[in-house]
Amino acid sequence: EKLGRPPVPCRTSVTPLPKDGIRAAGLAAPVKDEELVRAVRDEMAVTLSDAVIRRTPLGVLGHPGDTALEHASTVVAAAAGWSDDRRRAEIDATQRFYAERSGT
């Protein structure tokens, strides 16, 4: 309105995000192990959810899939010094995060 033009319909549901490698339909973006390690060491990610959802593009479009989440948990756990019990708890917490948002 301030520009004196009619509003433009929202295109975000059909326009892919500009990040290379992020695909439509909620698929995981490819993330290198180094990105996950950097999320822990340099960006102070303290949970798996933080590393997957906020510090890397891995889960930004939705659940990255069980295989990707399992791998990410192994990398993050090694960088953070977590026990296997903590790693499994972090996977469970991340699964719950996605389930709550999807209504399942």
Buried (B, 14 or more C-beta within 10 A) or exposed (E): EEEEEEEEEEEEEEEEBEEEEBEEEBBBBEBEBEBBBBBBEEEEBEBBBBBBBBBBBBBBBBBBBEEBBEBBBBBBBBBBEBEEEBBBBBBEEBBEBBEEEEEE
